[in-house]
Amino acid sequence: MATSKRRRNSLTRLIEDVVDDAKDLVDDVVDRAKDVERDGRRAIRRAARDNGDDRSDGSDRSTREIDELKSALDDLTAKVNRLVALQAEARKPDQ
């Protein structure tokens, strides 16, 4: 008969599992944020390259949309930086 080793449950193991899961979550969020940032940059570049057919009305609207996208990208970058700082703080050994 094969004996199986059971993992002992303890408070420290629970905390370890929660911290590991939190790290994984932050890693996934950062990866997705990088993808969004990359896609946002591509969209901004495409919008800037797009000449458009109606320059009288479309130019102002395009400029406004680009400004809104840049603002949203700045907000997202700030959030990603905050998440990275939290992740780095979580990895520091307790003193």
C-alpha positions in Angstrom: 0.0 0.0 0.0 1.4 3.4 -1.0 1.3 6.0 1.6 0.6 9.5 0.5 2.1 12.5 2.1 -0.4 15.0 3.2 0.4 18.6 3.4 -0.1 20.0 6.9 -2.4 22.9 7.1 -1.2 25.7 9.2 -1.7 29.5 9.5 1.7 30.1 7.9 0.9 27.9 4.9 -2.4 29.7 4.5 -0.7 33.1 4.5 1.9 31.8 2.1 -0.8 30.6 -0.3 -2.6 33.9 -0.1 0.6 35.9 -0.8 1.5 33.6 -3.7 -1.9 33.9 -5.2 -1.8 37.7 -4.8 1.6 37.8 -6.5 0.2 35.8 -9.4 -2.8 38.1 -9.6 -0.6 41.2 -9.7 1.7 39.6 -12.3 -1.4 38.9 -14.5 -2.7 42.4 -14.0 0.6 43.9 -15.0 0.9 41.7 -18.1 -2.6 42.7 -19.2 -1.9 46.4 -18.5 1.2 46.1 -20.6 -0.9 44.7 -23.4 -3.5 47.5 -23.1 -0.7 50.1 -23.0 0.9 48.6 -26.2 -2.5 48.4 -27.9 -3.3 52.0 -26.8 0.0 53.2 -28.2 -0.7 51.5 -31.5 -4.2 53.0 -31.7 -2.8 56.5 -31.0 -0.1 56.0 -33.7 -2.8 54.8 -36.2 -5.0 57.7 -35.3 -2.1 60.2 -35.8 -1.2 58.6 -39.1 -4.8 58.5 -40.4 -5.3 61.5 -42.6 -9.1 61.3 -42.6 -11.4 62.4 -45.4 -13.1 65.3 -43.6 -10.4 67.5 -42.1 -12.7 70.4 -41.2 -14.6 68.5 -38.5 -12.5 65.3 -38.1 -9.3 67.0 -37.2 -10.6 68.6 -34.0 -12.4 65.4 -33.0 -9.3 63.3 -33.7 -7.1 65.6 -31.7 -9.6 65.5 -28.8 -9.8 61.7 -29.0 -6.0 61.4 -29.0 -5.8 63.7 -26.0 -8.4 61.5 -24.2 -6.5 58.3 -25.1 -3.2 59.8 -23.9 -4.9 60.8 -20.6 -6.4 57.3 -20.2 -3.0 55.8 -21.0 -1.3 58.1 -18.3 -3.9 57.0 -15.8 -3.3 53.3 -16.6 0.4 53.7 -16.4 0.1 55.3 -13.0 -2.0 52.3 -11.8 0.4 49.8 -13.2 3.3 51.6 -11.5 1.3 51.5 -8.2 0.7 47.7 -8.6 4.4 47.1 -9.4 5.3 49.0 -6.2 2.9 47.0 -4.2 4.2 43.8 -5.6 7.8 44.9 -4.8 6.7 45.8 -1.3 5.1 42.4 -0.8 8.3 40.6 -1.9 10.5 42.5 0.7 11.4 40.3 3.7 9.8 41.3 7.0 12.1 43.2 9.3 
